[in-house]
Amino acid sequence: MPDTNPPIDAERTELLAGLAGVAAPDAATPAVVPVPETPPPPAPVKTPGPETKQDKPETKKDKPETKKDKPVAKAKKSKATKLSDSPWPSYADVPLRFGCPGRGGSASPEWEGRCLTKLTLPFPMETAWVEPDPHTRKMVPAVVKEIRVHREVLSSLGRVLGFILNDIYEGDIEALKEDGLHLFNGAYGYRGMVAGKLISMHAFGAAIDFAVEKMPADVIEAFRAEGWIWGGDFSTPEPGHFEATRGK
């Protein structure tokens, strides 16, 4: 760090070299020889010595960091990926990328075995519907710990869900539940679109649904950062839906 103190100039002193005046001698008075004034010794020149902590002005770097000085870390915000940069295919190219999941209204077991895999969820979810409990036979939501998805979207979806838990909600599962993001409403399933005649992205294992009426903006941006599109932008809105495609 450069020294912010100005350089110390040597003090210059002026020597008094004049002699005192001599009075005219008096016949009755012996002449007195004036004694020249002794000039004062020159002032000691102050030479710059090694800089000490006392001489050096205290800077922010020298101060002990306090909680007030330390910037507070904010939760990371995801940056949406532009649609043109999306890694996912358009609807027309989906079968070329993900394969053909079935024909004639039926799923293909061969395609399922070759293309689907299991994703372990980073936080526990439960179904938005109820099922009979195998022990009590009561109708209760089922616990969801893993879901089936296409191999092509496995890493991307895992990153998004991990970001949601660890960065957006900072590991607070209760806060996540307050927004309804623990309510699972489907992933892979061979079916058509909710509104339309085309096969659903769920049939390709490239979509996920949450049972929410209002999706938090940070969650939407987290999916968009991975190129997924949000169902809330559809002509028939699906606020809990995300899919790995760039759309039309």
VOBA-1610 file (N, C-alpha, C; in pm, whole numbers, padded with zeros to 5 digits, always signed):
BEGIN
Met+00085-00120+00000Met+00000+00000+00000Met+00087+00123+00000Pro+00065+00218-00087Pro+00149+00338-00092Pro+00133+00418+00033Asp+00250+00486+00078Asp+00247+00567+00199Asp+00169+00693+00170Thr+00066+00719+00251Thr-00017+00837+00230Thr+00037+00958+00303Asn+00146+00942+00391Asn+00205+01056+00462Asn+00292+01137+00365Pro+00286+01273+00371Pro+00376+01354+00286Pro+00519+01337+00333Pro+00620+01343+00244Pro+00759+01328+00285Pro+00800+01440+00379Ile+00886+01404+00470Ile+00927+01502+00571Ile+01048+01580+00515Asp+01030+01712+00498Asp+01141+01795+00449Asp+01231+01833+00565Ala+01360+01836+00540Ala+01452+01879+00647Ala+01428+02026+00678Glu+01418+02056+00805Glu+01397+02196+00843Glu+01528+02275+00819Arg+01508+02386+00756Arg+01625+02470+00728Arg+01636+02580+00833Thr+01751+02598+00881Thr+01774+02703+00983Thr+01870+02808+00928Glu+01850+02932+00972Glu+01937+03044+00928Glu+02029+03084+01043Leu+02157+03078+01020Leu+02253+03112+01125Leu+02264+03265+01138Leu+02257+03310+01261Leu+02273+03455+01287Leu+02424+03483+01295Ala+02474+03546+01191Ala+02619+03565+01188Ala+02663+03711+01209Gly+02571+03807+01231Gly+02612+03948+01246Gly+02677+03976+01382Leu+02768+04066+01387Leu+02829+04106+01513Leu+02753+04223+01573Ala+02756+04240+01706Ala+02690+04353+01771Ala+02767+04482+01738Gly+02698+04599+01734Gly+02767+04725+01704Gly+02863+04767+01814Val+02971+04845+01780Val+03073+04889+01877Val+03054+05037+01906Ala+03042+05075+02036Ala+03026+05217+02072Ala+03162+05288+02067Ala+03164+05421+02042Ala+03291+05497+02035Ala+03356+05500+02173Pro+03487+05477+02182Pro+03551+05473+02312Pro+03549+05608+02381Asp+03534+05610+02514Asp+03530+05731+02596Asp+03666+05742+02664Ala+03718+05866+02667Ala+03850+05885+02726Ala+03852+05844+02870Ala+03744+05866+02943Ala+03740+05835+03086Ala+03706+05691+03112Thr+03661+05630+03011Thr+03615+05492+03033Thr+03695+05401+02944Pro+03752+05301+03006Pro+03826+05209+02921Pro+03737+05149+02811Ala+03803+05137+02704Ala+03725+05081+02592Ala+03685+04938+02620Val+03567+04908+02582Val+03516+04770+02601Val+03505+04704+02464Val+03572+04595+02456Val+03567+04525+02327Val+03439+04441+02321Pro+03359+04466+02226Pro+03232+04388+02220Pro+03259+04241+02186Val+03183+04161+02251Val+03193+04015+02227Val+03088+03974+02125Pro+03130+03918+02022Pro+03027+03879+01921Pro+02930+03777+01978Glu+02806+03795+01938Glu+02703+03699+01984Glu+02730+03562+01924Thr+02715+03465+02010Thr+02730+03326+01962Thr+02601+03282+01895Pro+02608+03250+01771Pro+02482+03209+01703Pro+02426+03081+01765Pro+02294+03071+01771Pro+02235+02949+01828Pro+02268+02829+01742Pro+02283+02717+01806Pro+02313+02596+01726Pro+02201+02564+01629Pro+02235+02510+01516Pro+02127+02477+01421Pro+02031+02373+01478Ala+01904+02389+01442Ala+01804+02291+01491Ala+01832+02155+01429Pro+01815+02051+01508Pro+01840+01916+01455Pro+01748+01886+01337Val+01807+01829+01236Val+01728+01793+01118Val+01658+01660+01143Lys+01527+01661+01124Lys+01449+01539+01146Lys+01452+01453+01021Thr+01516+01341+01034Thr+01523+01250+00918Thr+01414+01146+00929Pro+01354+01110+00816Pro+01245+01011+00823Pro+01297+00876+00870Gly+01233+00823+00969Gly+01269+00692+01022Gly+01170+00588+00978Pro+01186+00467+01023Pro+01089+00361+00985Pro+00950+00395+01034Glu+00854+00376+00947Glu+00715+00408+00981Glu+00664+00313+01088Thr+00603+00369+01189Thr+00546+00286+01297Thr+00397+00292+01289Lys+00335+00202+01362Lys+00188+00197+01362Lys+00131+00326+01417Gln+00212+00392+01512Gln+00163+00517+01569Gln+00165+00629+01468Asp+00275+00630+01382Asp+00287+00736+01281Asp+00190+00716+01167Lys+00163+00590+01134Lys+00081+00560+01016Lys-00065+00581+01047Pro-00135+00661+00967Pro-00279+00678+00993Pro-00351+00545+00977Glu-00444+00523+01065Glu-00518+00397+01063Glu-00610+00393+00943Thr-00601+00289+00869Thr-00687+00273+00752Thr-00791+00166+00782Lys-00888+00155+00690Lys-00995+00058+00707Lys-00941-00084+00711Lys-00825-00102+00636Lys-00769-00236+00632Lys-00711-00277+00766Asp-00656-00171+00842Asp-00596-00201+00971Asp-00699-00226+01079Lys-00820-00174+01060Lys-00921-00189+01163Lys-00970-00333+01169Pro-00995-00379+01289Pro-01054-00514+01297Pro-01192-00513+01235Glu-01220-00614+01154Glu-01350-00620+01085Glu-01460-00648+01185Thr-01561-00567+01180Thr-01675-00586+01269Thr-01794-00632+01189Lys-01896-00675+01259Lys-02017-00723+01193Lys-02079-00613+01109Lys-02062-00485+01159Lys-02121-00373+01086Lys-02046-00347+00957Asp-01907-00360+00965Asp-01827-00334+00845Asp-01842-00442+00741Lys-01862-00568+00785Lys-01866-00680+00692Lys-01995-00681+00612Pro-01986-00684+00479Pro-02111-00687+00401Pro-02189-00814+00427Val-02319-00799+00435Val-02406-00914+00461Val-02428-00988+00330Ala-02402-01118+00334Ala-02420-01200+00213Ala-02567-01213+00182Lys-02602-01191+00059Lys-02741-01204+00017Lys-02761-01336-00055Ala-02884-01384-00053Ala-02915-01508-00123Ala-02888-01490-00271Lys-02830-01589-00331Lys-02798-01583-00472Lys-02924-01573-00555Lys-02913-01497-00659Lys-03022-01485-00753Lys-02983-01551-00884Ser-03071-01631-00935Ser-03041-01695-01063Ser-03068-01598-01176Lys-02991-01610-01282Lys-03007-01524-01399Lys-03072-01604-01510Ala-03183-01554-01559Ala-03258-01628-01660Ala-03178-01643-01788Thr-03184-01759-01845Thr-03119-01785-01973Thr-03210-01736-02086Lys-03150-01667-02184Lys-03230-01624-02298Lys-03283-01746-02373Leu-03402-01731-02429Leu-03465-01843-02499Leu-03377-01895-02611Ser-03306-01803-02679Ser-03223-01846-02791Ser-03102-01928-02744Asp-03068-01915-02613Asp-02956-01990-02558Asp-03000-02119-02491Ser-03127-02150-02497Ser-03179-02269-02431Ser-03114-02396-02486Pro-03075-02488-02396Pro-03015-02613-02444Pro-03118-02715-02487Trp-03245-02682-02473Trp-03352-02779-02499Trp-03414-02760-02637Pro-03475-02865-02691Pro-03532-02858-02828Pro-03666-02786-02831Ser-03704-02745-02952Ser-03840-02694-02973Ser-03934-02813-02971Tyr-04065-02787-02965Tyr-04162-02898-02963Tyr-04144-02989-03085Ala-04115-02928-03199Ala-04102-03008-03321Ala-03982-03103-03315Asp-03878-03063-03239Asp-03756-03144-03232Asp-03746-03232-03108Val-03848-03227-03022Val-03844-03305-02898Val-03822-03455-02923Pro-03896-03518-03016Pro-03872-03662-03038Pro-03731-03694-03087Leu-03668-03600-03161Leu-03532-03623-03206Leu-03434-03622-03089Arg-03464-03543-02989Arg-03374-03530-02873Arg-03404-03637-02767Phe-03532-03658-02738Phe-03570-03745-02627Phe-03618-03883-02669Gly-03635-03906-02800Gly-03684-04035-02847Gly-03836-04041-02849Cys-03889-04155-02891Cys-04034-04175-02899Cys-04080-04259-02781Pro-04153-04199-02685Pro-04190-04271-02563Pro-04302-04374-02579Gly-04370-04375-02692Gly-04478-04472-02711Gly-04560-04442-02834Arg-04652-04534-02864Arg-04740-04517-02980Arg-04878-04569-02946Gly-04977-04511-03016Gly-05114-04559-03000Gly-05168-04544-02859Gly-05123-04441-02788Gly-05176-04418-02654Gly-05112-04501-02546Ser-05009-04577-02578Ser-04943-04662-02479Ser-04794-04630-02472Ala-04741-04633-02351Ala-04598-04609-02332Ala-04517-04728-02380Ser-04394-04703-02420Ser-04304-04807-02468Ser-04213-04854-02354Pro-04230-04979-02307Pro-04141-05030-02201Pro-03994-05025-02243Glu-03967-05048-02371Glu-03829-05045-02417Glu-03771-04905-02404Trp-03851-04803-02443Trp-03807-04664-02431Trp-03789-04627-02284Glu-03881-04667-02198Glu-03871-04636-02055Glu-03740-04690-01996Gly-03709-04815-02029Gly-03588-04875-01975Gly-03461-04811-02027Arg-03466-04760-02148Arg-03348-04702-02210Arg-03329-04555-02177Cys-03438-04482-02161Cys-03429-04336-02149Cys-03458-04279-02010Leu-03530-04352-01928Leu-03566-04297-01797Leu-03466-04338-01689Thr-03454-04253-01588Thr-03369-04283-01473Thr-03433-04219-01350Lys-03380-04248-01233Lys-03438-04195-01109Lys-03355-04077-01058Leu-03426-03973-01016Leu-03365-03856-00955Leu-03400-03855-00807Thr-03299-03859-00721Thr-03322-03847-00577Thr-03342-03700-00544Leu-03454-03668-00482Leu-03488-03528-00454Leu-03402-03473-00341Pro-03360-03346-00351Pro-03280-03285-00244Pro-03360-03248-00120Phe-03492-03249-00131Phe-03578-03225-00015Phe-03702-03314-00030Pro-03758-03358+00082Pro-03873-03450+00075Pro-03998-03380+00021Met-04070-03452-00062Met-04196-03400-00115Met-04307-03500-00081Glu-04428-03459-00105Glu-04542-03549-00088Glu-04643-03523-00199Thr-04718-03624-00233Thr-04811-03612-00344Thr-04922-03514-00309Ala-04969-03445-00413Ala-05081-03353-00394Ala-05213-03428-00387Trp-05210-03558-00407Trp-05328-03643-00397Trp-05306-03742-00282Val-05410-03810-00245Val-05399-03907-00135Val-05406-04050-00190Glu-05343-04141-00118Glu-05342-04282-00152Glu-05363-04364-00025Pro-05410-04485-00037Pro-05429-04566+00084Pro-05296-04604+00146Asp-05283-04578+00275Asp-05163-04619+00347Asp-05158-04771+00356Pro-05045-04834+00319Pro-05039-04981+00318Pro-05056-05044+00455His-05036-04968+00562His-05046-05023+00697His-05181-04991+00762Thr-05223-04866+00750Thr-05348-04826+00818Thr-05468-04824+00723Arg-05442-04830+00592Arg-05547-04822+00489Arg-05616-04686+00486Lys-05563-04590+00560Lys-05619-04455+00555Lys-05568-04385+00430Met-05648-04292+00381Met-05610-04215+00262Met-05521-04098+00304Val-05396-04106+00266Val-05299-04002+00305Val-05210-03971+00185Pro-05144-03852+00187Pro-05048-03824+00079Pro-04929-03920+00089Ala-04875-03956-00026Ala-04759-04045-00028Ala-04631-03962-00023Val-04532-04012+00049Val-04402-03945+00056Val-04325-03972-00074Val-04268-03867-00131Val-04193-03879-00257Val-04047-03845-00230Lys-03958-03943-00247Lys-03815-03922-00225Lys-03736-03924-00355Glu-03794-03985-00459Glu-03729-03987-00590Glu-03834-03991-00698Ile-03797-03941-00816Ile-03890-03937-00928Ile-03819-03989-01053Arg-03899-04033-01151Arg-03842-04079-01278Arg-03842-03964-01378Val-03726-03944-01441Val-03712-03838-01541Val-03626-03891-01655His-03624-03819-01764His-03539-03855-01877His-03392-03832-01839Arg-03305-03919-01887Arg-03162-03907-01856Arg-03105-03773-01900Glu-03161-03718-02007Glu-03109-03592-02061Glu-03132-03475-01965Val-03236-03482-01880Val-03267-03368-01793Val-03226-03393-01648Leu-03170-03510-01620Leu-03138-03549-01483Leu-03051-03445-01411Ser-02937-03411-01469Ser-02845-03318-01404Ser-02905-03179-01391Ser-02971-03131-01495Ser-03028-02997-01494Ser-03135-02983-01386Leu-03228-03079-01381Leu-03336-03071-01282Leu-03280-03084-01140Gly-03179-03169-01123Gly-03116-03182-00992Gly-03052-03052-00946Arg-02988-02980-01038Arg-02927-02851-01004Arg-03032-02749-00963Val-03142-02744-01039Val-03247-02647-01009Val-03306-02672-00870Leu-03341-02797-00842Leu-03403-02828-00713Leu-03305-02804-00598Gly-03177-02834-00620Gly-03076-02807-00518Gly-03060-02657-00495Phe-03064-02579-00602Phe-03054-02433-00591Phe-03173-02377-00514Ile-03291-02430-00542Ile-03412-02383-00473Ile-03397-02403-00323Leu-03354-02522-00283Leu-03341-02551-00139Leu-03228-02471-00075Asn-03109-02477-00133Asn-02990-02424-00066Asn-02967-02275-00085Asp-03006-02220-00199Asp-02978-02079-00226Asp-03101-01990-00204Ile-03214-02032-00258Ile-03334-01948-00243Ile-03389-01957-00102Tyr-03401-02079-00049Tyr-03457-02096+00086Tyr-03350-02120+00192Glu-03223-02120+00152Glu-03111-02133+00243Glu-03127-02252+00339Gly-03176-02363+00283Gly-03188-02486+00360Gly-03309-02492+00451Asp-03393-02390+00451Asp-03510-02386+00540Asp-03627-02458+00473Ile-03644-02585+00507Ile-03749-02665+00444Ile-03888-02616+00485Glu-03902-02567+00608Glu-04032-02517+00652Glu-04076-02396+00569Ala-03982-02308+00538Ala-04015-02193+00453Ala-04051-02240+00313Leu-03982-02341+00265Leu-04011-02399+00133Leu-04153-02457+00132Lys-04190-02522+00241Lys-04325-02581+00250Lys-04433-02473+00254Glu-04402-02360+00316Glu-04500-02251+00322Glu-04540-02203+00183Asp-04448-02215+00088Asp-04477-02176-00050Asp-04532-02293-00132Gly-04551-02409-00068Gly-04612-02523-00135Gly-04521-02601-00228Leu-04391-02578-00220Leu-04300-02644-00314Leu-04269-02788-00275His-04325-02835-00165His-04309-02977-00127His-04421-03062-00184Leu-04521-02997-00247Leu-04636-03070-00299Leu-04609-03112-00444Phe-04584-03241-00461Phe-04551-03298-00591Phe-04679-03330-00668Asn-04682-03285-00795Asn-04803-03308-00875Asn-04774-03382-01006Gly-04654-03444-01014Gly-04625-03527-01130Gly-04494-03495-01198Ala-04434-03600-01257Ala-04312-03585-01339Ala-04335-03670-01464Tyr-04272-03788-01473Tyr-04296-03873-01590Tyr-04437-03933-01583Gly-04502-03929-01696Gly-04634-03992-01709Gly-04675-03985-01855Tyr-04711-04095-01914Tyr-04745-04097-02057Tyr-04887-04044-02074Arg-04898-03919-02119Arg-05028-03856-02138Arg-05016-03741-02236Gly-05132-03690-02275Gly-05134-03575-02366Gly-05125-03445-02289Met-05119-03335-02363Met-05114-03203-02302Met-05247-03170-02236Val-05242-03084-02133Val-05364-03040-02066Val-05454-02967-02165Ala-05397-02880-02246Ala-05474-02807-02347Ala-05405-02826-02481Gly-05455-02917-02562Gly-05395-02942-02691Gly-05396-03089-02726Lys-05359-03119-02849Lys-05363-03256-02898Lys-05224-03322-02899Leu-05121-03244-02871Leu-04986-03299-02873Leu-04960-03381-02748Ile-04860-03466-02755Ile-04820-03544-02639Ile-04752-03452-02539Ser-04776-03473-02411Ser-04722-03387-02306Ser-04572-03409-02289Met-04503-03305-02241Met-04362-03319-02207Met-04342-03414-02089His-04449-03437-02013His-04442-03536-01906His-04419-03676-01964Ala-04473-03701-02085Ala-04457-03832-02148Ala-04311-03858-02187Phe-04232-03751-02199Phe-04090-03766-02230Phe-04004-03766-02103Gly-04068-03752-01988Gly-03991-03744-01864Gly-03912-03615-01852Ala-03962-03508-01917Ala-03889-03382-01922Ala-03973-03268-01866Ala-04055-03298-01765Ala-04139-03195-01703Ala-04163-03233-01557Ile-04195-03132-01478Ile-04229-03153-01337Ile-04338-03055-01298Asp-04428-03099-01212Asp-04538-03014-01165Asp-04536-03003-01013Phe-04559-02880-00964Phe-04581-02854-00823Phe-04727-02812-00806Ala-04789-02851-00695Ala-04929-02817-00672Ala-04938-02680-00604Val-04910-02575-00680Val-04916-02440-00626Val-05004-02353-00716Glu-05065-02253-00656Glu-05145-02157-00733Glu-05060-02038-00777Lys-04956-02007-00694Lys-04869-01895-00725Lys-04725-01940-00707Met-04649-01935-00813Met-04511-01979-00809Met-04419-01861-00774Pro-04332-01876-00673Pro-04238-01768-00638Pro-04150-01730-00757Ala-04127-01601-00771Ala-04050-01551-00886Ala-03908-01607-00890Asp-03846-01624-00772Asp-03709-01677-00769Asp-03704-01820-00822Val-03807-01896-00796Val-03813-02034-00844Val-03827-02036-00996Ile-03911-01948-01048Ile-03928-01938-01193Ile-03795-01905-01260Glu-03722-01808-01203Glu-03594-01768-01259Glu-03489-01880-01250Ala-03496-01960-01143Ala-03402-02072-01129Ala-03420-02173-01241Phe-03545-02204-01276Phe-03571-02296-01387Phe-03532-02232-01520Arg-03563-02105-01537Arg-03528-02038-01662Arg-03377-02033-01683Ala-03302-02024-01573Ala-03156-02022-01584Ala-03102-02151-01643Glu-03178-02258-01633Glu-03140-02386-01693Glu-03210-02409-01827Gly-03282-02307-01875Gly-03346-02316-02006Gly-03487-02373-02004Trp-03540-02408-01885Trp-03675-02462-01875Trp-03777-02349-01893Ile-03892-02382-01948Ile-03997-02282-01961Ile-04104-02307-01855Trp-04173-02200-01820Trp-04273-02203-01712Trp-04414-02208-01770Gly-04495-02296-01713Gly-04633-02311-01760Gly-04722-02192-01734Gly-04677-02102-01646Gly-04756-01981-01621Gly-04763-01889-01740Asp-04674-01910-01838Asp-04674-01828-01960Asp-04757-01890-02072Phe-04815-02006-02048Phe-04895-02072-02152Phe-05026-01996-02174Ser-05087-02019-02291Ser-05218-01956-02319Ser-05322-02004-02218Thr-05312-02130-02177Thr-05389-02180-02063Thr-05288-02199-01950Pro-05277-02101-01858Pro-05168-02102-01760Pro-05168-02225-01669Glu-05048-02277-01646Glu-05025-02385-01550Glu-04913-02338-01456Pro-04947-02268-01348Pro-04845-02204-01265Pro-04749-02299-01196Gly-04785-02426-01182Gly-04696-02520-01114Gly-04613-02605-01209His-04615-02575-01337His-04554-02661-01439His-04424-02603-01494Phe-04323-02689-01512Phe-04198-02653-01580Phe-04160-02767-01674Glu-04102-02733-01789Glu-04061-02835-01885Glu-03932-02797-01956Ala-03857-02900-01995Ala-03727-02879-02060Ala-03745-02872-02212Thr-03793-02758-02257Thr-03809-02731-02399Thr-03807-02582-02419Arg-03781-02537-02542Arg-03786-02395-02570Arg-03921-02354-02624Gly-04014-02450-02631Gly-04148-02417-02680Gly-04157-02433-02830Lys-04243-02353-02891Lys-04269-02365-03035Lys-04149-02317-03117
//
